Protein backbone atom coordinates (compact mmCIF):
# COMPACT_ATOMS: atom_id res chain seq x y z
CA UNK A 1 0.00 0.00 0.00
CA UNK A 2 2.81 2.42 0.92
CA UNK A 3 4.60 1.79 -2.41
CA UNK A 4 1.45 2.59 -4.39
CA UNK A 5 0.93 5.87 -2.50
CA UNK A 6 4.55 6.92 -2.99
CA UNK A 7 4.36 6.19 -6.71
CA UNK A 8 1.20 8.26 -7.06
CA UNK A 9 2.76 11.18 -5.17
CA UNK A 10 5.92 11.04 -7.28
CA UNK A 11 3.89 10.87 -10.50
CA UNK A 12 1.86 13.89 -9.47
CA UNK A 13 4.99 15.79 -8.47
CA UNK A 14 6.54 15.07 -11.86
CA UNK A 15 3.40 16.27 -13.63
CA UNK A 16 3.34 19.46 -11.56
CA UNK A 17 6.94 20.19 -12.51
CA UNK A 18 6.26 19.45 -16.18
CA UNK A 19 3.36 21.87 -16.05
CA UNK A 20 5.61 24.80 -15.14
CA UNK A 21 8.70 23.77 -17.09
CA UNK A 22 7.99 25.85 -20.20
CA UNK A 23 7.17 28.87 -18.02
CA UNK A 24 10.47 28.52 -16.13
CA UNK A 25 12.49 28.05 -19.34
CA UNK A 26 10.99 31.18 -20.86
CA UNK A 27 11.84 33.14 -17.71
CA UNK A 28 15.44 31.95 -17.77
CA UNK A 29 15.78 32.91 -21.44
CA UNK A 30 14.09 36.28 -20.83
CA UNK A 31 17.13 37.42 -18.80
CA UNK A 32 19.30 37.43 -21.92
CA UNK A 33 21.11 35.06 -24.24
CA UNK A 34 21.63 31.74 -22.53
CA UNK A 35 23.34 28.47 -23.36
CA UNK A 36 21.21 25.32 -23.04
CA UNK A 37 23.61 23.71 -20.54
CA UNK A 38 23.27 26.74 -18.27
CA UNK A 39 19.48 26.44 -18.45
CA UNK A 40 19.69 22.77 -17.63
CA UNK A 41 21.95 23.46 -14.65
CA UNK A 42 19.57 26.08 -13.25
CA UNK A 43 16.49 23.92 -13.79
CA UNK A 44 18.19 20.93 -12.20
CA UNK A 45 19.39 22.87 -9.16
CA UNK A 46 15.85 24.24 -8.73
CA UNK A 47 14.53 20.64 -8.94
CA UNK A 48 12.30 21.53 -11.88
CA UNK A 49 13.98 19.19 -14.38
CA UNK A 50 16.45 16.36 -14.04
CA UNK A 51 16.43 14.85 -17.53
CA UNK A 52 18.46 16.51 -20.29
CA UNK A 53 16.31 14.89 -22.96
CA UNK A 54 13.34 16.97 -21.82
CA UNK A 55 14.94 20.36 -22.46
CA UNK A 56 16.03 20.13 -26.10
CA UNK A 57 12.69 19.04 -27.61
CA UNK A 58 10.98 21.82 -25.66
CA UNK A 59 13.47 24.41 -26.95
CA UNK A 60 12.84 23.17 -30.49
CA UNK A 61 9.08 23.49 -30.00
CA UNK A 62 9.47 27.03 -28.59
CA UNK A 63 11.64 27.98 -31.57
CA UNK A 64 9.14 26.58 -34.08
CA UNK A 65 6.39 28.54 -32.31
CA UNK A 66 8.41 31.73 -32.82
CA UNK A 67 8.91 32.34 -29.10
CA UNK A 68 12.67 31.84 -28.99
CA UNK A 69 15.53 32.09 -31.45
CA UNK A 70 19.14 31.10 -31.24
CA UNK A 71 22.53 31.95 -32.61
CA UNK A 72 25.71 29.94 -32.86
CA UNK A 73 28.72 31.27 -30.97
CA UNK A 74 32.22 29.89 -31.44
CA UNK A 75 33.69 28.35 -28.32
CA UNK A 76 37.36 28.33 -27.34
CA UNK A 77 36.84 25.05 -25.50
CA UNK A 78 35.04 22.92 -28.08
CA UNK A 79 32.34 23.05 -30.73
CA UNK A 80 30.20 26.15 -31.33
CA UNK A 81 27.45 26.76 -28.79
CA UNK A 82 23.81 27.56 -29.41
CA UNK A 83 22.62 30.57 -27.38
CA UNK A 84 18.90 31.18 -26.99
CA UNK A 85 16.97 34.41 -26.54
CA UNK A 86 13.31 35.37 -26.53
CA UNK A 87 11.73 36.94 -29.56
CA UNK A 88 9.37 39.89 -29.26
CA UNK A 89 6.51 37.40 -29.52
CA UNK A 90 8.17 35.34 -26.77
CA UNK A 91 8.18 38.31 -24.40
CA UNK A 92 4.47 38.93 -25.09
CA UNK A 93 3.71 35.26 -24.54
CA UNK A 94 5.67 35.23 -21.28
CA UNK A 95 3.75 38.30 -20.10
CA UNK A 96 0.50 36.42 -20.59
CA UNK A 97 1.90 33.43 -18.72
CA UNK A 98 2.99 35.73 -15.88
CA UNK A 99 -0.62 36.91 -15.53
CA UNK A 100 -1.85 33.32 -15.52
CA UNK A 101 0.78 32.36 -12.95
CA UNK A 102 -0.38 35.13 -10.60
CA UNK A 103 -3.99 34.02 -11.01
CA UNK A 104 -3.02 30.41 -10.29
CA UNK A 105 -1.11 31.39 -7.16
CA UNK A 106 -4.08 33.38 -5.90
CA UNK A 107 -6.58 30.64 -6.70
CA UNK A 108 -4.42 27.89 -5.25
CA UNK A 109 -3.77 29.85 -2.06
CA UNK A 110 -7.52 30.39 -1.60
CA UNK A 111 -8.09 26.65 -1.81
CA UNK A 112 -5.16 25.78 0.44
CA UNK A 113 -6.10 28.39 3.05
CA UNK A 114 -9.70 27.18 2.92
CA UNK A 115 -8.46 23.64 3.59
CA UNK A 116 -6.38 24.88 6.54
CA UNK A 117 -9.28 26.75 8.11
CA UNK A 118 -11.57 23.72 7.74
CA UNK A 119 -8.99 21.49 9.45
CA UNK A 120 -8.67 24.00 12.29
CA UNK A 121 -12.45 24.26 12.69
CA UNK A 122 -13.03 20.49 12.66
CA UNK A 123 -10.28 19.81 15.20
CA UNK A 124 -11.98 21.94 17.89
N, C-alpha and C positions, 0 to 999 in steps of 0.2 A: 504494500500500500504506500509506504514512504517513497519508494522508487518512482512510482507512478506520479505522485504529487510533485516531486522534485523535477521530473521530466516536463510536466506541464508548466511549472513555474519557469524553468529555463527556456522553454519554447516561447512562452509569452514575453519573457524578457528580450529574447532575440528579436521577436516581431516588433516590440516597442522600439528597439534600437534601429531596426531597419526603417521604421516609419519616419525617423528624424534624420536619417543618414544624409539624404539629398540636401536637406535644409542646412545641416552642419557643414557639408562640403561647400555649398554655395557661400556660406559665411566665411569660411577659411579663404576661399578664392577672392572674396570681395575685398580683402585687406591689401591685395596687390598680387603681382605675378608670383606663382608658387609652383614648385616642383612636386610631382606626384608623391615621391618618397617622403617629402616633408609633410604633406597632407596625411599620408598613411601613418606616420609617426605620431602626429597630433591626435588623430582619431583613435589610434590604439592606446595612447596614454590616457585619453579621456574615456576609455572603455566603450567607445561607440562602435568600433569595428576592429576585428582581429584577423580578418582574412583578406590578404592582398587581392585575391581574385574578385572581390566584390567591388573594389574601387575603380578599376580600369573600365569595365563595361558601363558603369554609371557615368564616368567622365565622357565616354564615347556617346552615350545617350544624350547627355547635357550639351555636348558639342553639336550633335545632329539637330537638336531642338533650337540651336542658335543662342543658347544661354551662356556658353563659355567658348573661348577660342584659345589657341595655343600657338606658341612659336618655339622653334628649335634654337637652342643656345649651345655653342661649342663648350665643351668641358675640358679642362686641363688634366683631369684625372680619369678619362675614359671617353665613352661615346657621347655624342650630343645629347642634351637633356631637353625634354619637352616641358615648357613652363606654361601654366594655365592662367587665364584672367577672365573676368566676367565681361560680357558684352553689355551694351546699353540695355538691351532686352533682358539680360540676366539680372541687372540691377533692379529693373522694374519688377521682374518676377520675384526676386528676393524680398522686395518691399511688400509685396502682397503676402508672401509667406510669413514675414514678420508680423503682419496684422493678424493672420490666422493663428500664429503661435501665441500671441498675447491673448486672443480670444480663448484658445484652448487652455492656457494656464488659468485664466479666470474661471472658466467653466469647470475645469477639473478641481480647482481649489474649492469651489462651491460644493461640489459633490463630496469631496474628502472632508471638508469641515462639517458638512451635514452629517456624515457618517460618525465623526468624532462626537458631535453633540448628542446624537442618538445613543451612542455607547455610554456616554456619561449619564444621560437621563435614565437609561434602563438599569444602570448599575446601582442606583440609589434605592 
